[in-house]
Amino acid sequence: MLVASVRPLYADTDQMGVVNHAVALRWFELARAEWLRRLSYTYREFEETGHMLPVYEVGIRYYKPAYYDQLLSLEAELQISSPVRVIFEYRVRDQKTGTLLLEGTTKHAVTTKHGRPKALSDELRAIMQRGLAEQQTQHAARAQTG
């Protein structure tokens, strides 16, 4: 699901204008926050319920470089793998051409503020289920348009 557009800053690049590989993690965080915001919910509100989502694993696959000031699309999709774990999958594309530049995943534990495992509340599970339903609707629409 498209959640945001971004243009890499000059500070994100090396002398060749290529975006540093570590910037992808910041884009993933932005995509997660925007994924929730699309559901009229914020990361801050999520944390105010006493739930935290620390990252315990990251994976990134780079296909093509991103460059300074290139307009990029950030896509994020959620998977709920258990009551105390969620996975986000990401794709970063050139917004003009649709070319896939990189993709990745972050795996999160659902915890208390003190790091103890905590199941998603019914309210948070319902919000995430709404997001999952929206993802499925977008997949179905894409499949119909070919």
Secondary structure, DSSP 8 states (H G I E B T S, - for coil): -EEEEE---GGGB-TTSBB-TTHHHHHHHHHHHHHHHTTT--HHHHHHTT-B--EEEEEEEE-S--BTT--EEEEEEEEEEETTEEEEEEEEEETTT--EEEEEEEEEE-B-TTS-B----HHHHHHHHHHHHHHHHHHHHHHHH-
